[in-house]
Amino acid sequence: MLPLHDWLLLASICALGAMTPGISLAVITRHTLHGGAQAGAIAGLTHALGVGIWAAATVAGMAVLFKRYPGLELAFSLLGALFLLWMAWKSWQASRQSQAPAHTSPPSNVLHGAAWDGFAVAFLNPKVALFFLALFSQFLSSEMGQPARIQIALTAMIIDGAWYVLVALLLGRSRFLPWLREHHHWVERGTAVLLVVIACSVITQTLWLDPPALTWG
């Protein structure tokens, strides 16, 4: 297992990474707006699952493959950008509805959508693996045992899930949520614009500003 001071340092950096505002926070907020705290929490948990998969894969050496085979990162980046554009279209369409419904018990399709979006926004982002590669390299060593490796991956996943579930619960039970529902069309349009900007930024950076060498061997 990691020494306590090393684990505290790892946990602190993972917490800062999770708390940084971005597309993940926008997705959790959107599903909390439509499905309440339960939908937002489910999106947060599945987001943590996607992060956990990348953390475990990075510990196992997956991120090294991105450096050896840049085509993998290109494929994931473009797929992730397309997913963001699809979510932007959904948000823009939702902005035309009269008002976001307040679900006391969200229907299954709302919860399924929250679960999928939370997972996909993390899993389709290869930058997560590269972040973990840079972070975990400070703690991993060739002689490190399997329990310590599992501890590293679980730390990243649990902190991510705990943060976004906390966000969903606080937002879902706050007096601010009714105001968001009343003005949901602006929230949806703002989310859509944010998603398009991020998707275009990913595509531009991937294909033009910093294109990977498309070699597979």
MDTraj code that builds the backbone (N, CA, C; nanometers):
import mdtraj as md
import numpy as np

residues = "MET LEU PRO LEU HIS ASP TRP LEU LEU LEU ALA SER ILE CYS ALA LEU GLY ALA MET THR PRO GLY ILE SER LEU ALA VAL ILE THR ARG HIS THR LEU HIS GLY GLY ALA GLN ALA GLY ALA ILE ALA GLY LEU THR HIS ALA LEU GLY VAL GLY ILE TRP ALA ALA ALA THR VAL ALA GLY MET ALA VAL LEU PHE LYS ARG TYR PRO GLY LEU GLU LEU ALA PHE SER LEU LEU GLY ALA LEU PHE LEU LEU TRP MET ALA TRP LYS SER TRP GLN ALA SER ARG GLN SER GLN ALA PRO ALA HIS THR SER PRO PRO SER ASN VAL LEU HIS GLY ALA ALA TRP ASP GLY PHE ALA VAL ALA PHE LEU ASN PRO LYS VAL ALA LEU PHE PHE LEU ALA LEU PHE SER GLN PHE LEU SER SER GLU MET GLY GLN PRO ALA ARG ILE GLN ILE ALA LEU THR ALA MET ILE ILE ASP GLY ALA TRP TYR VAL LEU VAL ALA LEU LEU LEU GLY ARG SER ARG PHE LEU PRO TRP LEU ARG GLU HIS HIS HIS TRP VAL GLU ARG GLY THR ALA VAL LEU LEU VAL VAL ILE ALA CYS SER VAL ILE THR GLN THR LEU TRP LEU ASP PRO PRO ALA LEU THR TRP GLY".split()
xyz = np.array([
    [0.0843, -0.1196, 0.0000],
    [0.0000, 0.0000, 0.0000],
    [0.0880, 0.1249, 0.0000],
    [0.0294, 0.2361, -0.0471],
    [0.1038, 0.3613, -0.0496],
    [0.1236, 0.4143, 0.0924],
    [0.2389, 0.4775, 0.1196],
    [0.2545, 0.5481, 0.2472],
    [0.1472, 0.6563, 0.2592],
    [0.1115, 0.6892, 0.3830],
    [0.0015, 0.7821, 0.4053],
    [0.0254, 0.9172, 0.3388],
    [0.1470, 0.9712, 0.3487],
    [0.1717, 1.1030, 0.2908],
    [0.1619, 1.1002, 0.1394],
    [0.2047, 0.9875, 0.0771],
    [0.1916, 0.9756, -0.0673],
    [0.0445, 0.9656, -0.1076],
    [-0.0325, 0.8888, -0.0292],
    [-0.1746, 0.8742, -0.0616],
    [-0.2476, 1.0071, -0.0471],
    [-0.2151, 1.0848, 0.0578],
    [-0.2792, 1.2143, 0.0766],
    [-0.2469, 1.3089, -0.0388],
    [-0.1242, 1.3033, -0.0875],
    [-0.0866, 1.3868, -0.2016],
    [-0.1635, 1.3441, -0.3263],
    [-0.1703, 1.2133, -0.3490],
    [-0.2454, 1.1615, -0.4630],
    [-0.3924, 1.2011, -0.4538],
    [-0.4521, 1.1836, -0.3367],
    [-0.5932, 1.2162, -0.3175],
    [-0.6187, 1.3650, -0.3390],
    [-0.5271, 1.4493, -0.2949],
    [-0.5445, 1.5943, -0.3111],
    [-0.5430, 1.6336, -0.4578],
    [-0.4516, 1.5766, -0.5345],
    [-0.4435, 1.6099, -0.6768],
    [-0.5661, 1.5566, -0.7510],
    [-0.6108, 1.4362, -0.7161],
    [-0.7317, 1.3807, -0.7783],
    [-0.8535, 1.4681, -0.7472],
    [-0.8611, 1.5186, -0.6240],
    [-0.9728, 1.6044, -0.5860],
    [-0.9705, 1.7350, -0.6645],
    [-0.8531, 1.7933, -0.6797],
    [-0.8428, 1.9164, -0.7573],
    [-0.8821, 1.8930, -0.9027],
    [-0.8407, 1.7775, -0.9571],
    [-0.8775, 1.7451, -1.0949],
    [-1.0278, 1.7288, -1.1112],
    [-1.0914, 1.6642, -1.0132],
    [-1.2369, 1.6429, -1.0208],
    [-1.3126, 1.7736, -1.0042],
    [-1.2621, 1.8629, -0.9193],
    [-1.3336, 1.9869, -0.8885],
    [-1.3167, 2.0948, -0.9945],
    [-1.2239, 2.0766, -1.0857],
    [-1.2033, 2.1758, -1.1904],
    [-1.3273, 2.1832, -1.2795],
    [-1.3903, 2.2998, -1.2934],
    [-1.5117, 2.3107, -1.3761],
    [-1.4836, 2.2733, -1.5216],
    [-1.5775, 2.2037, -1.5819],
    [-1.5618, 2.1627, -1.7205],
    [-1.6868, 2.0930, -1.7702],
    [-1.6695, 2.0136, -1.8744],
    [-1.7818, 1.9474, -1.9379],
    [-1.8500, 1.8485, -1.8436],
    [-1.7726, 1.7819, -1.7573],
    [-1.8325, 1.6855, -1.6651],
    [-1.9295, 1.7542, -1.5700],
    [-1.8901, 1.8687, -1.5173],
    [-1.9786, 1.9437, -1.4280],
    [-2.1048, 1.9876, -1.5008],
    [-2.0907, 2.0275, -1.6273],
    [-2.2074, 2.0689, -1.7053],
    [-2.3044, 1.9522, -1.7240],
    [-2.2519, 1.8330, -1.7471],
    [-2.3374, 1.7148, -1.7671],
    [-2.4105, 1.6796, -1.6377],
    [-2.3395, 1.6808, -1.5261],
    [-2.4029, 1.6491, -1.3979],
    [-2.5116, 1.7517, -1.3660],
    [-2.4810, 1.8792, -1.3901],
    [-2.5782, 1.9862, -1.3636],
    [-2.7018, 1.9691, -1.4504],
    [-2.6808, 1.9372, -1.5771],
    [-2.7942, 1.9222, -1.6705],
    [-2.8869, 1.8096, -1.6262],
    [-2.8306, 1.6957, -1.5860],
    [-2.9162, 1.5834, -1.5470],
    [-2.9801, 1.6070, -1.4109],
    [-2.9144, 1.6826, -1.3243],
    [-2.9785, 1.7204, -1.1981],
    [-3.0952, 1.8141, -1.2249],
    [-3.0788, 1.9031, -1.3202],
    [-3.1848, 1.9965, -1.3578],
    [-3.3086, 1.9225, -1.4062],
    [-3.2893, 1.8187, -1.4865],
    [-3.4030, 1.7476, -1.5464],
    [-3.4561, 1.6338, -1.4595],
    [-3.3660, 1.5626, -1.3926],
    [-3.4101, 1.4439, -1.3188],
    [-3.3946, 1.4534, -1.1693],
    [-3.3503, 1.5687, -1.1196],
    [-3.3332, 1.5834, -0.9762],
    [-3.2019, 1.5250, -0.9273],
    [-3.1880, 1.5226, -0.7940],
    [-3.0627, 1.4774, -0.7335],
    [-3.0316, 1.3320, -0.7689],
    [-3.1345, 1.2484, -0.7829],
    [-3.1117, 1.1075, -0.8113],
    [-3.0459, 1.0896, -0.9477],
    [-3.0981, 1.1580, -1.0497],
    [-3.0398, 1.1465, -1.1828],
    [-2.8983, 1.2031, -1.1861],
    [-2.8781, 1.3169, -1.1191],
    [-2.7448, 1.3754, -1.1145],
    [-2.6453, 1.2853, -1.0446],
    [-2.6893, 1.2216, -0.9346],
    [-2.6008, 1.1316, -0.8619],
    [-2.5652, 1.0088, -0.9453],
    [-2.6625, 0.9565, -1.0185],
    [-2.6349, 0.8411, -1.1047],
    [-2.5344, 0.8785, -1.2128],
    [-2.5517, 0.9975, -1.2717],
    [-2.4550, 1.0443, -1.3706],
    [-2.3167, 1.0583, -1.3080],
    [-2.3113, 1.1054, -1.1829],
    [-2.1834, 1.1176, -1.1142],
    [-2.1176, 0.9832, -1.0885],
    [-2.1978, 0.8834, -1.0517],
    [-2.1437, 0.7505, -1.0244],
    [-2.0910, 0.6842, -1.1514],
    [-2.1657, 0.6960, -1.2616],
    [-2.1185, 0.6340, -1.3852],
    [-2.0002, 0.7111, -1.4435],
    [-1.9962, 0.8425, -1.4185],
    [-1.8776, 0.9194, -1.4576],
    [-1.7554, 0.8656, -1.3838],
    [-1.7722, 0.8370, -1.2545],
    [-1.6625, 0.7806, -1.1758],
    [-1.6215, 0.6433, -1.2297],
    [-1.7188, 0.5668, -1.2788],
    [-1.6861, 0.4368, -1.3376],
    [-1.5973, 0.4540, -1.4603],
    [-1.6332, 0.5511, -1.5471],
    [-1.5489, 0.5777, -1.6634],
    [-1.4106, 0.6228, -1.6241],
    [-1.4021, 0.7089, -1.5234],
    [-1.2718, 0.7543, -1.4732],
    [-1.1938, 0.6367, -1.4148],
    [-1.2651, 0.5491, -1.3412],
    [-1.1995, 0.4329, -1.2821],
    [-1.1416, 0.3381, -1.3860],
    [-1.2127, 0.3228, -1.4967],
    [-1.1613, 0.2368, -1.6044],
    [-1.0318, 0.2937, -1.6598],
    [-1.0299, 0.4267, -1.6847],
    [-0.9073, 0.4900, -1.7344],
    [-0.7959, 0.4816, -1.6303],
    [-0.8293, 0.5003, -1.5027],
    [-0.7269, 0.4926, -1.3981],
    [-0.6658, 0.3532, -1.3924],
    [-0.7526, 0.2500, -1.3961],
    [-0.7026, 0.1125, -1.3928],
    [-0.6214, 0.0805, -1.5176],
    [-0.6696, 0.1278, -1.6330],
    [-0.5978, 0.1019, -1.7581],
    [-0.4625, 0.1729, -1.7597],
    [-0.4577, 0.2928, -1.7014],
    [-0.3315, 0.3665, -1.6966],
    [-0.2317, 0.2964, -1.6070],
    [-0.2782, 0.2499, -1.4915],
    [-0.1914, 0.1741, -1.4019],
    [-0.1389, 0.0492, -1.4720],
    [-0.2237, -0.0106, -1.5558],
    [-0.1837, -0.1314, -1.6285],
    [-0.0997, -0.1016, -1.7517],
    [-0.0853, 0.0274, -1.7883],
    [-0.0001, 0.0634, -1.9017],
    [-0.0732, 0.1067, -2.0255],
    [-0.2071, 0.1288, -2.0154],
    [-0.2845, 0.1648, -2.1339],
    [-0.2396, 0.2986, -2.1921],
    [-0.2121, 0.3959, -2.1050],
    [-0.1762, 0.5278, -2.1556],
    [-0.0464, 0.5247, -2.2354],
    [0.0410, 0.4275, -2.2038],
    [0.1650, 0.4142, -2.2795],
    [0.1340, 0.3807, -2.4253],
    [0.0242, 0.3054, -2.4460],
    [-0.0147, 0.2710, -2.5831],
    [-0.0514, 0.3949, -2.6628],
    [-0.1104, 0.4958, -2.5972],
    [-0.1446, 0.6189, -2.6686],
    [-0.0197, 0.6878, -2.7221],
    [0.0881, 0.6783, -2.6459],
    [0.2118, 0.7400, -2.6922],
    [0.2773, 0.6563, -2.8016],
    [0.2604, 0.5252, -2.7932],
    [0.3209, 0.4372, -2.8936],
    [0.2354, 0.4315, -3.0202],
    [0.1036, 0.4340, -3.0030],
    [0.0100, 0.4274, -3.1148],
    [-0.0825, 0.5488, -3.1104],
    [-0.0378, 0.6622, -3.1630],
    [-0.1182, 0.7852, -3.1544],
    [-0.2552, 0.7734, -3.2205],
    [-0.2703, 0.6792, -3.3129],
    [-0.4000, 0.6620, -3.3766],
    [-0.5096, 0.6269, -3.2782],
    [-0.4742, 0.5608, -3.1675],
    [-0.5728, 0.5280, -3.0652],
    [-0.6269, 0.6555, -3.0007],
    [-0.5373, 0.7458, -2.9672],
    [-0.5815, 0.8709, -2.9064],
    [-0.6645, 0.9525, -3.0040],
    [-0.6228, 0.9531, -3.1324],
    [-0.6985, 1.0257, -3.2343],
    [-0.8406, 0.9725, -3.2440],
    [-0.8553, 0.8391, -3.2481],
    [-0.9874, 0.7778, -3.2616],
    [-1.0762, 0.8130, -3.1422],
    [-1.0214, 0.8011, -3.0208],
    [-1.0999, 0.8327, -2.9019],
    [-1.1354, 0.9803, -2.8967],
    [-1.0410, 1.0675, -2.9351],
    [-1.0664, 1.2115, -2.9307],
    [-1.1791, 1.2503, -3.0256],
    [-1.1749, 1.1986, -3.1484],
    [-1.2779, 1.2333, -3.2465],
    [-1.4125, 1.1741, -3.2077],
    [-1.4112, 1.0515, -3.1554],
    [-1.5366, 0.9909, -3.1097],
    [-1.5952, 1.0710, -2.9941],
    [-1.5085, 1.1151, -2.9039],
    [-1.5553, 1.1972, -2.7933],
    [-1.6114, 1.3301, -2.8400],
    [-1.5475, 1.3912, -2.9419],
    [-1.5960, 1.5187, -2.9955],
    [-1.7336, 1.5010, -3.0593],
    [-1.7536, 1.3921, -3.1317],
    [-1.8845, 1.3644, -3.1916],
    [-1.9907, 1.3454, -3.0838],
    [-1.9527, 1.2798, -2.9751],
    [-2.0472, 1.2605, -2.8645],
    [-2.0860, 1.3949, -2.8029],
    [-1.9893, 1.4863, -2.7896],
    [-2.0197, 1.6186, -2.7350],
    [-2.1136, 1.6955, -2.8268],
    [-2.0928, 1.6838, -2.9579],
    [-2.1819, 1.7511, -3.0531],
    [-2.3226, 1.6934, -3.0456],
    [-2.3321, 1.5635, -3.0267],
    [-2.4637, 1.4993, -3.0129],
    [-2.5337, 1.5484, -2.8855],
    [-2.4585, 1.5604, -2.7762],
    [-2.5163, 1.6117, -2.6522],
    [-2.5570, 1.7585, -2.6682],
    [-2.4784, 1.8354, -2.7437],
    [-2.5135, 1.9757, -2.7682],
    [-2.6455, 1.9850, -2.8429],
    [-2.6644, 1.8982, -2.9406],
    [-2.7905, 1.8965, -3.0152],
    [-2.9070, 1.8611, -2.9218],
    [-2.8869, 1.7644, -2.8322],
    [-2.9920, 1.7283, -2.7366],
    [-3.0257, 1.8455, -2.6447],
    [-2.9239, 1.9166, -2.5985],
    [-2.9478, 2.0304, -2.5102],
    [-3.0233, 2.1406, -2.5826],
    [-2.9864, 2.1663, -2.7082],
    [-3.0540, 2.2721, -2.7833],
    [-3.1998, 2.2357, -2.8080],
    [-3.2255, 2.1089, -2.8387],
    [-3.3633, 2.0640, -2.8572],
    [-3.4423, 2.0764, -2.7273],
    [-3.3775, 2.0427, -2.6143],
    [-3.4458, 2.0506, -2.4848],
    [-3.4788, 2.1943, -2.4484],
    [-3.4005, 2.2902, -2.4986],
    [-3.4255, 2.4313, -2.4652],
    [-3.5566, 2.4814, -2.5259],
    [-3.6107, 2.4092, -2.6243],
    [-3.7352, 2.4507, -2.6885],
    [-3.8580, 2.3993, -2.6152],
    [-3.8379, 2.3132, -2.5164],
    [-3.9503, 2.2645, -2.4378],
    [-3.9954, 2.3732, -2.3419],
    [-4.1190, 2.3622, -2.2956],
    [-4.1777, 2.4678, -2.2133],
    [-4.1044, 2.4869, -2.0822],
    [-4.0791, 2.3777, -2.0098],
    [-4.0093, 2.3887, -1.8816],
    [-3.9551, 2.2530, -1.8442],
    [-3.8386, 2.2534, -1.7811],
    [-3.7804, 2.1273, -1.7357],
    [-3.8666, 2.0702, -1.6238],
    [-3.9114, 1.9443, -1.6368],
    [-3.9991, 1.8871, -1.5356],
    [-3.9260, 1.8598, -1.4055],
    [-3.9972, 1.8736, -1.2956],
    [-3.9396, 1.8415, -1.1647],
    [-3.9847, 1.7015, -1.1260],
    [-3.8949, 1.6035, -1.1381],
    [-3.9299, 1.4649, -1.1118],
    [-3.9066, 1.4332, -0.9643],
    [-4.0101, 1.3909, -0.8934],
    [-3.9895, 1.3403, -0.7581],
    [-3.9331, 1.2003, -0.7647],
    [-3.9768, 1.1242, -0.8631],
    [-3.9215, 0.9917, -0.8883],
    [-3.8966, 0.9800, -1.0384],
    [-3.7753, 1.0080, -1.0839],
    [-3.7481, 1.0132, -1.2276],
    [-3.7802, 0.8816, -1.2958],
    [-3.8401, 0.8872, -1.4150],
    [-3.8666, 0.7642, -1.4901],
    [-3.7368, 0.6974, -1.5321],
    [-3.7462, 0.5689, -1.5666],
    [-3.6259, 0.4905, -1.5952],
    [-3.5476, 0.5457, -1.7131],
    [-3.6166, 0.6000, -1.8148],
    [-3.5430, 0.6505, -1.9300],
    [-3.4570, 0.7711, -1.8936],
    [-3.5047, 0.8532, -1.7980],
    [-3.4256, 0.9667, -1.7515],
    [-3.3009, 0.9180, -1.6794],
    [-3.3161, 0.8168, -1.5951],
    [-3.2030, 0.7632, -1.5212],
    [-3.1054, 0.6920, -1.6135],
    [-3.1574, 0.6201, -1.7118],
    [-3.0691, 0.5522, -1.8079],
    [-2.9888, 0.6534, -1.8886],
    [-3.0550, 0.7616, -1.9300],
    [-2.9845, 0.8655, -2.0041],
    [-2.8764, 0.9303, -1.9203],
    [-2.9062, 0.9545, -1.7926],
    [-2.8069, 1.0129, -1.7027],
    [-2.6887, 0.9190, -1.6840],
    [-2.7177, 0.7901, -1.6688],
    [-2.6109, 0.6918, -1.6498],
    [-2.5208, 0.6855, -1.7723],
    [-2.5807, 0.6827, -1.8903],
    [-2.5011, 0.6737, -2.0133],
    [-2.4176, 0.7995, -2.0349],
    [-2.4786, 0.9165, -2.0202],
    [-2.4060, 1.0406, -2.0453],
    [-2.2914, 1.0591, -1.9458],
    [-2.3155, 1.0266, -1.8197],
    [-2.2098, 1.0383, -1.7198],
    [-2.0911, 0.9492, -1.7520],
    [-2.1205, 0.8252, -1.7922],
    [-2.0127, 0.7322, -1.8261],
    [-1.9392, 0.7746, -1.9525],
    [-2.0151, 0.8078, -2.0560],
    [-1.9545, 0.8348, -2.1859],
    [-1.8663, 0.9585, -2.1848],
    [-1.9072, 1.0619, -2.1109],
    [-1.8302, 1.1857, -2.1123],
    [-1.6927, 1.1645, -2.0489],
    [-1.6803, 1.0646, -1.9617],
    [-1.5500, 1.0318, -1.9043],
    [-1.4759, 0.9295, -1.9894],
    [-1.5464, 0.8249, -2.0323],
    [-1.4806, 0.7150, -2.1028],
    [-1.4319, 0.7565, -2.2413],
    [-1.5017, 0.8497, -2.3055],
    [-1.4628, 0.8904, -2.4402],
    [-1.3643, 1.0077, -2.4397],
    [-1.2986, 1.0285, -2.3286],
    [-1.2008, 1.1357, -2.3174],
    [-1.0625, 1.0779, -2.2876],
    [-0.9789, 1.0591, -2.3893],
    [-0.8463, 0.9999, -2.3663],
    [-0.7540, 1.0902, -2.2867],
    [-0.7882, 1.2189, -2.2761],
    [-0.7060, 1.3093, -2.1960],
    [-0.7043, 1.2655, -2.0495],
    [-0.8094, 1.1943, -2.0073],
    [-0.8124, 1.1428, -1.8705],
    [-0.6964, 1.0465, -1.8482],
    [-0.6734, 0.9587, -1.9468],
    [-0.5644, 0.8626, -1.9350],
    [-0.4297, 0.9330, -1.9318],
    [-0.4126, 1.0353, -2.0150],
    [-0.2859, 1.1078, -2.0178],
    [-0.2642, 1.1854, -1.8875],
    [-0.3738, 1.2379, -1.8302],
    [-0.3633, 1.3047, -1.7001],
    [-0.3168, 1.2058, -1.5944],
    [-0.3775, 1.0871, -1.5947],
    [-0.3387, 0.9872, -1.4967],
    [-0.1959, 0.9373, -1.5209],
    [-0.1550, 0.9308, -1.6463],
    [-0.0179, 0.8891, -1.6756],
    [0.0813, 0.9864, -1.6125],
    [0.0539, 1.1167, -1.6277],
    [0.1424, 1.2172, -1.5689],
    [0.1373, 1.2120, -1.4163],
    [0.0172, 1.1903, -1.3615],
    [0.0007, 1.1885, -1.2166],
    [0.0575, 1.0612, -1.1549],
    [0.0164, 0.9466, -1.2092],
    [0.0545, 0.8197, -1.1485],
    [0.2039, 0.7912, -1.1606],
    [0.2688, 0.8519, -1.2602],
    [0.4122, 0.8284, -1.2778],
    [0.4920, 0.8744, -1.1556],
    [0.4319, 0.9640, -1.0765],
    [0.4997, 1.0122, -0.9565],
    [0.4893, 0.9121, -0.8405],
    [0.4027, 0.8126, -0.8563],
    [0.3782, 0.7199, -0.7457],
    [0.4078, 0.5744, -0.7832],
    [0.3982, 0.5409, -0.9117],
    [0.4186, 0.4030, -0.9551],
    [0.5665, 0.3700, -0.9620],
    [0.5976, 0.2472, -0.9359],
    [0.7332, 0.1963, -0.9530],
    [0.7248, 0.0510, -0.9973],
    [0.8311, 0.0023, -1.0577],
    [0.8285, -0.1340, -1.1127],
    [0.8103, -0.2382, -1.0039],
    [0.8565, -0.2102, -0.8826],
    [0.8447, -0.3088, -0.7748],
    [0.7178, -0.2926, -0.6919],
    [0.6316, -0.1995, -0.7310],
    [0.5073, -0.1771, -0.6555],
    [0.4147, -0.2976, -0.6672],
    [0.3576, -0.3376, -0.5549],
    [0.2693, -0.4528, -0.5527],
    [0.1309, -0.4218, -0.6072],
    [0.0540, -0.5271, -0.6335],
    [-0.0791, -0.5117, -0.6893],
    [-0.1743, -0.4358, -0.5964],
    [-0.1700, -0.4587, -0.4649],
    [-0.2608, -0.3824, -0.3770],
    [-0.2415, -0.2314, -0.3873],
    [-0.1173, -0.1861, -0.3984],
    [-0.0922, -0.0423, -0.4102],
    [-0.1437, 0.0110, -0.5432],
    [-0.1309, -0.0670, -0.6495],
    [-0.1810, -0.0249, -0.7800],
    [-0.3336, -0.0129, -0.7777],
    [-0.3984, -0.1093, -0.7140],
    [-0.5441, -0.1044, -0.7008],
    [-0.5847, 0.0154, -0.6166],
    [-0.5087, 0.0433, -0.5105],
    [-0.5367, 0.1583, -0.4251],
    [-0.5315, 0.2887, -0.5032],
    [-0.4350, 0.3025, -0.5932],
    [-0.4207, 0.4240, -0.6735],
    [-0.5426, 0.4433, -0.7633],
    [-0.5818, 0.3361, -0.8334],
    [-0.6956, 0.3461, -0.9251],
    [-0.8260, 0.3731, -0.8499],
    [-0.8454, 0.3038, -0.7372],
    [-0.9680, 0.3233, -0.6596],
    [-0.9756, 0.4636, -0.6003],
    [-0.8613, 0.5183, -0.5618],
    [-0.8601, 0.6540, -0.5069],
    [-0.9146, 0.7536, -0.6079],
    [-0.8661, 0.7441, -0.7318],
    [-0.9127, 0.8351, -0.8371],
    [-1.0621, 0.8183, -0.8626],
    [-1.1084, 0.6940, -0.8682],
    [-1.2489, 0.6678, -0.8988],
    [-1.3409, 0.7136, -0.7853],
    [-1.3060, 0.6823, -0.6613],
    [-1.3922, 0.7152, -0.5483],
    [-1.4011, 0.8656, -0.5272],
    [-1.2892, 0.9353, -0.5397],
    [-1.2909, 1.0803, -0.5209],
    [-1.3748, 1.1472, -0.6291],
    [-1.3605, 1.1022, -0.7526],
    [-1.4391, 1.1585, -0.8617],
    [-1.5885, 1.1377, -0.8369],
    [-1.6251, 1.0141, -0.8025],
    [-1.7663, 0.9852, -0.7782],
    [-1.8214, 1.0618, -0.6592],
    [-1.7433, 1.0699, -0.5507],
    [-1.7897, 1.1399, -0.4310],
    [-1.8139, 1.2880, -0.4594],
    [-1.7265, 1.3486, -0.5386],
    [-1.7413, 1.4910, -0.5676],
    [-1.8672, 1.5185, -0.6488],
    [-1.8877, 1.4432, -0.7572],
    [-2.0018, 1.4719, -0.8435],
    [-2.1343, 1.4307, -0.7813],
    [-2.1346, 1.3270, -0.6989],
    [-2.2564, 1.2929, -0.6251],
    [-2.2885, 1.4036, -0.5258],
    [-2.1859, 1.4572, -0.4593],
    [-2.2073, 1.5682, -0.3665],
    [-2.2636, 1.6900, -0.4394],
    [-2.2097, 1.7201, -0.5569],
    [-2.2606, 1.8323, -0.6363],
    [-2.4083, 1.8113, -0.6694],
    [-2.4425, 1.6905, -0.7138],
    [-2.5811, 1.6615, -0.7505],
    [-2.6741, 1.6729, -0.6306],
    [-2.6319, 1.6206, -0.5160],
    [-2.7169, 1.6253, -0.3972],
    [-2.7362, 1.7687, -0.3479],
    [-2.6283, 1.8467, -0.3476],
    [-2.6395, 1.9849, -0.3006],
    [-2.7247, 2.0686, -0.3959],
    [-2.7017, 2.0510, -0.5264],
    [-2.7781, 2.1276, -0.6238],
    [-2.9241, 2.0832, -0.6258],
    [-2.9460, 1.9513, -0.6180],
    [-3.0812, 1.8987, -0.6249],
    [-3.1673, 1.9359, -0.5065],
    [-3.1053, 1.9718, -0.3950],
    [-3.1806, 2.0064, -0.2753],
    [-3.1681, 2.1542, -0.2388],
    [-3.1164, 2.2318, -0.3308],
    [-3.0973, 2.3745, -0.3027],
    [-3.2146, 2.4565, -0.3562],
    [-3.2262, 2.5788, -0.3064],
    [-3.3294, 2.6693, -0.3541],
    [-3.2974, 2.7238, -0.4928],
    [-3.1750, 2.6977, -0.5379],
    [-3.1320, 2.7465, -0.6681],
    [-3.1908, 2.6637, -0.7823],
    [-3.2243, 2.5366, -0.7525],
    [-3.2730, 2.4470, -0.8574],
    [-3.4053, 2.4934, -0.9187],
    [-3.5049, 2.5377, -0.8400],
    [-3.6280, 2.5878, -0.9038],
    [-3.6017, 2.7045, -0.9994],
    [-3.5090, 2.7919, -0.9632],
    [-3.4745, 2.9030, -1.0532],
    [-3.4127, 2.8502, -1.1815],
    [-3.3260, 2.7487, -1.1712],
    [-3.2661, 2.6888, -1.2905],
    [-3.3733, 2.6259, -1.3786],
    [-3.4713, 2.5592, -1.3167],
    [-3.5774, 2.4969, -1.3950],
    [-3.6621, 2.6028, -1.4657],
    [-3.6866, 2.7135, -1.3963],
    [-3.7660, 2.8195, -1.4565],
    [-3.6949, 2.8813, -1.5763],
    [-3.5638, 2.8865, -1.5711],
    [-3.4838, 2.9457, -1.6789],
    [-3.4037, 2.8375, -1.7525],
    [-3.4621, 2.7170, -1.7605],
    [-3.3867, 2.6042, -1.8136],
    [-3.3465, 2.6242, -1.9592],
    [-3.4253, 2.7031, -2.0365],
    [-3.3926, 2.7210, -2.1778],
    [-3.2581, 2.7913, -2.1941],
    [-3.2264, 2.8832, -2.1022],
    [-3.0963, 2.9484, -2.1089],
    [-2.9856, 2.8537, -2.0633],
    [-3.0161, 2.7721, -1.9635],
    [-2.9179, 2.6739, -1.9173],
    [-2.8858, 2.5754, -2.0286],
    [-2.9915, 2.5263, -2.0971],
    [-2.9717, 2.4299, -2.2047],
    [-2.8939, 2.4912, -2.3208],
    [-2.9279, 2.6135, -2.3581],
    [-2.8574, 2.6785, -2.4685],
    [-2.7121, 2.7059, -2.4320],
    [-2.6907, 2.7498, -2.3075],
    [-2.5531, 2.7724, -2.2628],
    [-2.4730, 2.6434, -2.2625],
    [-2.5360, 2.5338, -2.2178],
    [-2.4695, 2.4037, -2.2197],
    [-2.4380, 2.3606, -2.3613],
    [-2.5338, 2.3809, -2.4525],
    [-2.5125, 2.3435, -2.5921],
    [-2.3956, 2.4203, -2.6530],
    [-2.3903, 2.5503, -2.6275],
    [-2.2805, 2.6317, -2.6813],
    [-2.1469, 2.5851, -2.6232],
    [-2.1450, 2.5580, -2.4917],
    [-2.0228, 2.5106, -2.4276],
    [-1.9759, 2.3793, -2.4896],
    [-2.0687, 2.2873, -2.5123],
    [-2.0336, 2.1584, -2.5695],
    [-1.9792, 2.1730, -2.7110],
    [-2.0401, 2.2595, -2.7904],
    [-1.9926, 2.2813, -2.9275],
    [-1.8529, 2.3416, -2.9262],
    [-1.8304, 2.4391, -2.8386],
    [-1.6979, 2.5023, -2.8300],
    [-1.5917, 2.4002, -2.7911],
    [-1.6228, 2.3174, -2.6918],
    [-1.5263, 2.2165, -2.6484],
    [-1.5020, 2.1148, -2.7589],
    [-1.6090, 2.0694, -2.8256],
    [-1.5944, 1.9715, -2.9333],
    [-1.5091, 2.0273, -3.0468],
    [-1.5355, 2.1523, -3.0860],
    [-1.4567, 2.2149, -3.1929],
    [-1.3113, 2.2319, -3.1508],
    [-1.2906, 2.2631, -3.0231],
    [-1.1544, 2.2762, -2.9722],
    [-1.0809, 2.1432, -2.9781],
    [-1.1503, 2.0355, -2.9411],
    [-1.0894, 1.9021, -2.9468],
    [-1.0532, 1.8655, -3.0899],
    [-1.1471, 1.8889, -3.1828],
    [-1.1224, 1.8547, -3.3228],
    [-1.0073, 1.9370, -3.3793],
    [-1.0062, 2.0677, -3.3489],
    [-0.9001, 2.1550, -3.4000],
    [-0.7637, 2.1144, -3.3459],
    [-0.7585, 2.0890, -3.2153],
    [-0.6314, 2.0520, -3.1552],
    [-0.5845, 1.9161, -3.2051],
    [-0.6796, 1.8247, -3.2258],
    [-0.6434, 1.6894, -3.2670],
    [-0.5962, 1.6841, -3.4112],
    [-0.6661, 1.7537, -3.5000],
    [-0.6386, 1.7393, -3.6428],
    [-0.5425, 1.8442, -3.6986],
    [-0.5391, 1.9638, -3.6378],
    [-0.4601, 2.0706, -3.6988],
    [-0.3475, 2.1221, -3.6100],
    [-0.3770, 2.1547, -3.4844],
    [-0.2756, 2.2174, -3.4007],
    [-0.1708, 2.1185, -3.3513],
    [-0.2170, 1.9999, -3.3133],
    [-0.1242, 1.9001, -3.2600],
    [-0.1607, 1.7624, -3.3119],
    [-0.1545, 1.7417, -3.4444],
    [-0.1983, 1.6145, -3.5018],
    [-0.1018, 1.5028, -3.4662],
    [-0.1545, 1.3870, -3.4273],
    [-0.0671, 1.2747, -3.3957],
    [-0.0156, 1.2104, -3.5235],
    [0.1016, 1.1499, -3.5125],
    [0.1545, 1.0742, -3.6269],
    [0.0778, 0.9442, -3.6346],
    [0.0079, 0.9248, -3.7448],
    [-0.0822, 0.8094, -3.7552],
    [-0.0043, 0.6837, -3.7902],
    [0.0706, 0.6359, -3.6939],
    [0.1444, 0.5116, -3.7107],
    [0.0939, 0.4135, -3.6065],
    [0.0879, 0.2902, -3.6414],
    [0.0361, 0.1879, -3.5522],
    [0.1425, 0.0854, -3.5158],
    [0.2658, 0.1107, -3.5487],
    [0.3690, 0.0135, -3.5140],
    [0.5052, 0.0772, -3.5129],
])
top = md.Topology()
chain = top.add_chain()
for i, resn in enumerate(residues, 1):
    res = top.add_residue(resn, chain, resSeq=i)
    for name in ("N", "CA", "C"):
        top.add_atom(name, md.element.get_by_symbol(name[0]), res)
traj = md.Trajectory(xyz[None], top)
